[in-house]
Amino acid sequence: MAMPTARSWTLRAAALAAATLWAAAAAAQPAVIYEIGGKFDRSFNQAAYQGAEAWKQRTGKPYLEFEVRNAAQREQAIRRYAERGADPIVAIGFPQASALEKVARDFPARRFALVDAVVDLPNVQSFLFREHEGAFVVGMLAALFSKSGTIGFVGGQDVPLVRKVLCGYEQGAKYARPDTKVLSATAGATPAAWTDPARGAELAKAQMSGGADVIFAAAGSTGLGVMQAAKDGGRWSIGVDSNQNHLHPGSVLTSMLKRTDLAVAQAFDGVRPGVTVLGLKEGALDYAVDEHNAALLTPEMRRRADAAKADIVAGRIQVIDWTLAKSCR
């Protein structure tokens, strides 16, 4: 076997030094792992990205990030960052729960956070949202705005989270106008249902044919197809997670804001193991008003929506959480 040359030793030393520097840099940085759809999905992931960017601007510190392209990459990415010393590691979306749990068990000295699911480990903070509260409010606005008395809902994957949002939306609509008819559908039974705008458009067109003139798109990037179909059909849509009013000004009634940015920034500041639940009271859910939709929301609509928000926070309105009740009645 040939003896190592001076050059080979130099190259090895350089590689080792680079790896050591990378690990040291990672150790000083938090990491965020976006779910399939990417950080610029204009919805759920993008809200998380905005939280990471806000933290970076506030602290002047860098962070690491990875965009999952397929299911196998979830555990690979979390494990890679844990091995290299990133801390904390924040995973976006319930599909990452099992992967994060495996890695968190293997790296008890690392800190992790997860959005939209619970991993019960001493080094994990799990963030949940009371989405049914925000959905109640936008359901009210949809019903109050509707001219036909029929509104729609297109969800992404048929999972408890989507049923929770639908249930809140239906309750808000019926609270505002008891005779409101709500049409609903989901885009599929697999995670691909979150990234299929063509399917979203198809479902929206079916609901418009059924009389719906306002459709809530709670479907990730699939919802972009819903919103485009609503605009093309002369109807209105409701966005979700990020403020999507600007995508089709005058055609988007409002957006249900789900502040995953707050969860990411909070985790980057320091993981607090356990379950953290965020809702209207914490300012983590709301409806969006800006120059793109202000003309659509009358003062009376906003007054009633804001009154309902206050009543929910005060406990005077009890919104059913489908994930707990397993029913919307």
C-alpha positions as CSV (number, residue, x, y, z in Angstrom):
1,M,0.0,0.0,0.0
2,A,1.4,3.4,-1.0
3,M,2.4,5.7,1.8
4,P,0.4,9.0,2.0
5,T,2.1,11.9,0.3
6,A,2.6,15.3,1.8
7,R,0.0,16.6,-0.6
8,S,-2.6,13.9,0.4
9,W,-2.0,14.8,4.0
10,T,-2.6,18.4,3.2
11,L,-5.8,17.7,1.4
12,R,-7.0,15.5,4.2
13,A,-6.2,18.2,6.8
14,A,-8.0,20.8,4.7
15,A,-11.1,18.6,4.4
16,L,-11.1,17.9,8.1
17,A,-10.7,21.6,8.9
18,A,-13.6,22.5,6.6
19,A,-15.8,19.8,8.1
20,T,-14.9,21.1,11.6
21,L,-15.6,24.6,10.6
22,W,-19.0,23.6,9.1
23,A,-19.9,21.7,12.2
24,A,-18.9,24.7,14.4
25,A,-21.0,27.0,12.3
26,A,-24.0,24.7,12.4
27,A,-23.7,24.3,16.1
28,A,-24.1,28.0,16.5
29,Q,-27.1,28.1,14.2
30,P,-30.8,27.0,14.3
31,A,-32.2,25.1,11.4
32,V,-35.6,25.0,9.8
33,I,-36.8,22.2,7.5
34,Y,-39.7,23.1,5.2
35,E,-42.3,20.5,4.2
36,I,-42.9,19.4,0.6
37,G,-44.1,22.5,-1.4
38,G,-41.1,24.6,-0.5
39,K,-40.5,27.8,1.4
40,F,-42.0,29.9,-1.4
41,D,-45.4,28.0,-1.5
42,R,-47.1,31.4,-0.7
43,S,-48.9,29.6,2.1
44,F,-47.9,27.4,5.1
45,N,-44.1,27.0,4.5
46,Q,-43.7,30.6,3.4
47,A,-45.1,31.9,6.7
48,A,-42.5,29.7,8.5
49,Y,-39.8,31.2,6.2
50,Q,-40.9,34.7,7.1
51,G,-40.6,33.9,10.7
52,A,-37.0,32.6,10.2
53,E,-36.2,35.8,8.2
54,A,-37.7,38.0,10.9
55,W,-35.6,36.3,13.5
56,K,-32.5,36.8,11.4
57,Q,-33.2,40.5,10.9
58,R,-33.9,41.0,14.6
59,T,-30.9,39.1,15.9
60,G,-28.4,39.5,13.1
61,K,-27.7,35.8,13.3
62,P,-27.8,33.3,10.4
63,Y,-29.8,30.1,10.2
64,L,-29.8,26.9,8.2
65,E,-32.7,25.7,6.0
66,F,-33.7,22.7,3.9
67,E,-36.7,22.2,1.6
68,V,-38.0,18.6,1.6
69,R,-38.6,17.3,-1.9
70,N,-39.8,13.7,-1.0
71,A,-40.7,11.7,2.1
72,A,-37.3,10.1,2.5
73,Q,-35.6,13.4,2.9
74,R,-37.5,14.3,6.1
75,E,-35.4,12.1,8.4
76,Q,-32.3,12.5,6.4
77,A,-32.4,16.3,6.7
78,I,-33.2,16.3,10.4
79,R,-30.5,13.7,11.2
80,R,-27.9,15.5,9.1
81,Y,-28.4,18.8,11.0
82,A,-28.4,17.0,14.4
83,E,-25.2,15.3,13.5
84,R,-23.6,18.5,12.5
85,G,-24.7,20.3,15.7
86,A,-27.5,22.6,14.6
87,D,-29.7,23.7,17.5
88,P,-32.6,24.0,17.6
89,I,-34.0,22.1,14.6
90,V,-37.5,23.2,13.6
91,A,-39.6,20.9,11.4
92,I,-42.6,22.4,9.6
93,G,-45.7,20.3,9.2
94,F,-47.3,17.1,10.7
95,P,-45.8,14.8,8.1
96,Q,-42.4,15.3,9.7
97,A,-43.5,14.1,13.1
98,S,-42.3,10.5,12.9
99,A,-38.9,11.5,11.4
100,L,-38.3,14.1,14.1
101,E,-39.3,11.7,16.9
102,K,-36.7,9.2,15.7
103,V,-33.9,11.7,15.5
104,A,-34.8,13.5,18.7
105,R,-34.6,10.1,20.6
106,D,-31.1,9.5,19.1
107,F,-29.9,13.0,19.9
108,P,-31.2,13.8,23.4
109,A,-28.8,16.7,23.8
110,R,-30.1,18.5,20.8
111,R,-33.3,20.6,20.9
112,F,-36.1,20.3,18.4
113,A,-39.4,21.9,17.6
114,L,-42.4,20.7,15.4
115,V,-45.3,22.6,14.0
116,D,-48.7,21.0,13.7
117,A,-48.1,17.7,15.6
118,V,-47.0,16.5,19.0
119,V,-43.8,14.6,19.8
120,D,-43.8,13.9,23.5
121,L,-40.0,14.0,24.3
122,P,-38.1,16.2,26.8
123,N,-36.1,17.9,24.1
124,V,-39.0,18.7,21.8
125,Q,-41.4,21.7,21.7
126,S,-44.6,21.0,19.8
127,F,-46.6,23.9,18.4
128,L,-50.3,23.4,17.7
129,F,-52.8,26.0,16.5
130,R,-56.5,26.5,17.3
131,E,-57.2,26.8,13.6
132,H,-60.9,26.3,14.2
133,E,-61.0,29.8,15.8
134,G,-59.6,31.5,12.7
135,A,-61.7,29.4,10.4
136,F,-64.9,30.4,12.3
137,V,-64.1,34.1,11.6
138,V,-63.5,33.7,7.9
139,G,-66.6,31.5,7.7
140,M,-68.6,34.4,9.1
141,L,-67.1,36.7,6.5
142,A,-67.8,34.3,3.7
143,A,-71.4,33.9,4.7
144,L,-72.0,37.6,5.2
145,F,-70.4,38.4,1.8
146,S,-72.1,35.6,-0.2
147,K,-74.8,36.7,-2.6
148,S,-76.0,33.1,-3.3
149,G,-76.1,31.8,0.3
150,T,-73.8,29.0,-0.8
151,I,-70.1,28.9,0.0
152,G,-67.4,26.4,-0.6
153,F,-64.4,24.8,1.1
154,V,-61.5,23.0,-0.6
155,G,-59.0,21.3,1.8
156,G,-55.7,19.6,0.9
157,Q,-55.2,16.1,2.3
158,D,-58.1,14.5,4.1
159,V,-56.7,14.6,7.6
160,P,-58.0,15.7,11.0
161,L,-56.4,19.1,10.7
162,V,-58.4,19.8,7.5
163,R,-61.6,18.6,9.1
164,K,-60.9,20.9,12.1
165,V,-60.6,23.9,9.8
166,L,-63.7,22.9,7.8
167,C,-65.7,22.5,11.1
168,G,-64.7,25.9,12.3
169,Y,-65.6,27.4,8.9
170,E,-69.0,25.8,8.9
171,Q,-69.7,27.0,12.4
172,G,-68.8,30.6,11.6
173,A,-70.9,30.6,8.5
174,K,-73.9,29.2,10.3
175,Y,-73.4,31.7,13.2
176,A,-73.5,34.6,10.8
177,R,-76.3,33.3,8.5
178,P,-78.0,30.1,9.7
179,D,-79.3,29.3,6.3
180,T,-75.9,29.2,4.6
181,K,-75.1,26.1,2.6
182,V,-71.5,24.9,2.7
183,L,-70.0,22.7,0.0
184,S,-66.8,20.9,0.9
185,A,-64.2,18.6,-0.7
186,T,-60.6,17.6,-0.2
187,A,-58.0,17.1,-2.9
188,G,-56.9,13.6,-1.9
189,A,-55.8,11.1,0.7
190,T,-52.0,11.5,0.4
191,P,-49.5,14.4,1.0
192,A,-49.6,15.1,-2.8
193,A,-53.0,16.7,-2.2
194,W,-51.2,19.7,-0.9
195,T,-49.3,20.4,-4.1
196,D,-51.8,20.0,-6.9
197,P,-53.2,23.3,-8.2
198,A,-54.9,21.6,-11.1
199,R,-57.0,19.4,-8.7
200,G,-57.8,22.5,-6.7
201,A,-59.1,24.3,-9.7
202,E,-61.2,21.3,-10.7
203,L,-62.8,21.1,-7.2
204,A,-63.4,24.8,-7.1
205,K,-65.2,24.7,-10.5
206,A,-67.4,21.9,-9.3
207,Q,-68.4,24.0,-6.2
208,M,-69.0,27.1,-8.3
209,S,-71.3,24.9,-10.5
210,G,-73.1,24.1,-7.3
211,G,-73.7,27.7,-6.6
212,A,-70.8,28.6,-4.3
213,D,-69.6,32.2,-4.8
214,V,-67.0,32.2,-2.1
215,I,-64.5,29.3,-1.6
216,F,-62.1,28.9,1.2
217,A,-58.9,27.2,0.0
218,A,-57.2,25.5,2.9
219,A,-55.0,23.4,0.8
220,G,-51.4,24.6,0.6
221,S,-50.3,25.2,-3.0
222,T,-53.3,23.3,-4.2
223,G,-55.3,26.3,-3.0
224,L,-53.5,28.4,-5.7
225,G,-55.6,26.6,-8.3
226,V,-58.8,27.2,-6.3
227,M,-58.0,30.9,-6.1
228,Q,-57.2,31.1,-9.9
229,A,-60.5,29.3,-10.7
230,A,-62.5,31.6,-8.5
231,K,-61.0,34.7,-10.2
232,D,-61.5,33.2,-13.7
233,G,-65.1,32.4,-12.8
234,G,-66.0,35.8,-11.4
235,R,-66.2,34.5,-7.8
236,W,-64.2,35.0,-4.7
237,S,-61.8,33.0,-2.7
238,I,-60.3,33.0,0.8
239,G,-56.6,32.3,1.3
240,V,-54.9,30.5,4.1
241,D,-51.8,30.6,6.3
242,S,-50.0,33.6,4.6
243,N,-51.7,36.7,3.5
244,Q,-52.7,35.7,-0.1
245,N,-54.9,38.8,-0.8
246,H,-52.4,40.2,-3.3
247,L,-52.5,37.1,-5.5
248,H,-55.7,38.2,-7.1
249,P,-56.6,41.7,-5.8
250,G,-60.4,42.2,-5.6
251,S,-61.0,38.5,-6.0
252,V,-59.7,37.3,-2.6
253,L,-62.2,38.2,0.1
254,T,-59.6,37.7,2.8
255,S,-57.0,35.2,4.1
256,M,-57.0,33.2,7.3
257,L,-53.6,34.0,8.8
258,K,-51.9,31.1,10.6
259,R,-48.8,32.6,12.2
260,T,-46.3,29.8,11.8
261,D,-43.8,32.6,11.7
262,L,-44.4,33.2,15.4
263,A,-43.7,29.5,16.2
264,V,-40.4,29.5,14.2
265,A,-39.2,32.7,15.8
266,Q,-40.1,31.5,19.3
267,A,-38.3,28.2,18.8
268,F,-35.2,29.9,17.4
269,D,-35.2,32.1,20.5
270,G,-35.2,29.0,22.7
271,V,-37.1,25.7,22.7
272,R,-39.4,25.2,25.6
273,P,-40.2,21.5,25.7
274,G,-43.9,20.5,25.8
275,V,-46.9,21.6,23.9
276,T,-47.5,25.2,23.0
277,V,-51.0,26.0,21.6
278,L,-51.6,29.3,19.7
279,G,-54.8,30.9,18.7
280,L,-56.7,34.2,18.5
281,K,-55.7,35.2,22.0
282,E,-52.0,34.9,21.2
283,G,-52.4,36.8,17.9
284,A,-51.5,33.7,16.0
285,L,-54.7,33.5,14.0
286,D,-56.6,36.4,12.3
287,Y,-58.1,37.5,9.0
288,A,-56.1,39.7,6.7
289,V,-57.2,43.2,5.6
290,D,-55.1,45.3,3.3
291,E,-55.4,47.5,0.2
292,H,-56.2,44.4,-1.9
293,N,-59.4,43.5,-0.2
294,A,-60.5,46.4,2.0
295,A,-63.2,47.4,-0.4
296,L,-64.8,44.0,-0.2
297,L,-65.2,44.0,3.6
298,T,-67.9,46.4,4.7
299,P,-67.6,48.1,8.1
300,E,-70.5,45.9,9.3
301,M,-68.7,42.7,8.2
302,R,-65.6,43.7,10.0
303,R,-67.5,44.8,13.1
304,R,-69.2,41.5,13.4
305,A,-66.0,39.5,12.7
306,D,-64.0,41.5,15.3
307,A,-66.8,41.1,17.8
308,A,-66.8,37.3,17.2
309,K,-63.0,37.3,17.7
310,A,-63.4,39.0,21.1
311,D,-66.2,36.7,22.1
312,I,-64.1,33.6,21.2
313,V,-61.1,34.9,23.2
314,A,-63.4,35.7,26.2
315,G,-65.1,32.2,26.0
316,R,-68.5,33.6,25.1
317,I,-68.4,31.7,21.8
318,Q,-67.3,28.1,22.1
319,V,-66.0,26.8,18.7
320,I,-66.0,23.1,18.4
321,D,-62.6,21.5,17.8
322,W,-63.2,18.6,15.5
323,T,-59.9,16.9,16.5
324,L,-61.3,16.6,20.1
325,A,-65.0,16.2,19.5
326,K,-64.7,14.0,16.3
327,S,-67.9,15.7,15.3
328,C,-69.0,19.2,14.2
329,R,-72.3,19.1,16.1
